[in-house]
């Protein structure tokens, strides 16, 4: 093995180690969750598990960030189990991958603080749009097989009386929840990235 091959192998091993570490941290952060009862029903909870993927995406590129999201969701599916036949986990991956992918892609082209902020805002908006549609068409109809849909809508109505249908629940609860979640995760990422990025760069 020549010097170039040894260097490539070393960097590949380093990247796999970094990806593995960030994926495990993301998976563990899924256990640290809490509701935003003033915005959404209590069964909808926020966690910071997208933050390690965003940090990895900023440091190593959008593919790395999306990979961390994928490994996190696979670990969650096999360790925590599923109540939606894997559809909820698939939706979580698609939404998280879009958030991380958009943010990291923009930052890779504009590697400044402003670029990070703009990228994260783009990611939050994209995530919110996709999360709303996936919840309306896929996730909540599946929950409706476990819990009566009217009960779910009533839980949303307890948060705001404007909720009278599933779509109202999306507009008045799911959209603001994802916006707030995205902004919280983005703020945490901005606060931590510079402090840990030197561990992730060659």
ChimeraX attribute file (.defattr): number of C-alpha atoms within 10 A of each C-alpha:
attribute: neighborCount
match mode: 1-to-1
recipient: residues
	/A:1	7
	/A:2	6
	/A:3	8
	/A:4	9
	/A:5	10
	/A:6	11
	/A:7	12
	/A:8	11
	/A:9	13
	/A:10	12
	/A:11	13
	/A:12	12
	/A:13	12
	/A:14	15
	/A:15	18
	/A:16	13
	/A:17	13
	/A:18	18
	/A:19	23
	/A:20	16
	/A:21	14
	/A:22	25
	/A:23	26
	/A:24	16
	/A:25	19
	/A:26	25
	/A:27	24
	/A:28	15
	/A:29	17
	/A:30	17
	/A:31	13
	/A:32	12
	/A:33	13
	/A:34	12
	/A:35	15
	/A:36	17
	/A:37	16
	/A:38	12
	/A:39	19
	/A:40	25
	/A:41	23
	/A:42	14
	/A:43	12
	/A:44	15
	/A:45	16
	/A:46	19
	/A:47	17
	/A:48	23
	/A:49	25
	/A:50	29
	/A:51	28
	/A:52	27
	/A:53	33
	/A:54	33
	/A:55	26
	/A:56	29
	/A:57	26
	/A:58	27
	/A:59	23
	/A:60	20
	/A:61	20
	/A:62	26
	/A:63	17
	/A:64	25
	/A:65	31
	/A:66	25
	/A:67	21
	/A:68	33
	/A:69	31
	/A:70	21
	/A:71	19
	/A:72	27
	/A:73	25
	/A:74	18
	/A:75	17
	/A:76	18
	/A:77	17
	/A:78	10
	/A:79	10
	/A:80	10
	/A:81	13
	/A:82	13
	/A:83	13
	/A:84	16
	/A:85	11
	/A:86	15
	/A:87	15
	/A:88	21
	/A:89	21
	/A:90	17
	/A:91	18
	/A:92	20
	/A:93	22
	/A:94	20
	/A:95	23
	/A:96	28
	/A:97	25
	/A:98	24
	/A:99	28
	/A:100	36
	/A:101	27
	/A:102	22
	/A:103	29
	/A:104	32
	/A:105	19
	/A:106	21
	/A:107	24
	/A:108	18
	/A:109	11
	/A:110	14
	/A:111	12
	/A:112	11
	/A:113	12
	/A:114	11
	/A:115	17
	/A:116	23
	/A:117	17
	/A:118	16
	/A:119	25
	/A:120	28
	/A:121	19
	/A:122	18
	/A:123	27
	/A:124	26
	/A:125	19
	/A:126	18
	/A:127	23
	/A:128	24
	/A:129	16
	/A:130	17
	/A:131	22
	/A:132	21
	/A:133	14
	/A:134	19
	/A:135	20
	/A:136	17
	/A:137	12
	/A:138	15
	/A:139	20
	/A:140	19
	/A:141	16
	/A:142	18
	/A:143	16
	/A:144	13
	/A:145	10
	/A:146	11
	/A:147	12
	/A:148	12
	/A:149	17
	/A:150	13
	/A:151	11
	/A:152	18
	/A:153	18
	/A:154	19
	/A:155	17
	/A:156	27
	/A:157	20
	/A:158	14
	/A:159	18
	/A:160	18
	/A:161	11
	/A:162	14
	/A:163	20
	/A:164	14
	/A:165	16
	/A:166	19
	/A:167	17
	/A:168	17
	/A:169	25
	/A:170	21
	/A:171	15
	/A:172	19
	/A:173	25
	/A:174	25
	/A:175	20
	/A:176	15
	/A:177	24
	/A:178	21
	/A:179	17
	/A:180	17
	/A:181	19
	/A:182	24
	/A:183	17
	/A:184	15
	/A:185	22
	/A:186	25
	/A:187	14
	/A:188	13
	/A:189	21
	/A:190	17
	/A:191	11
	/A:192	14
	/A:193	18
	/A:194	13
	/A:195	9
	/A:196	12
	/A:197	15
	/A:198	10
	/A:199	10
	/A:200	17
	/A:201	12
	/A:202	10
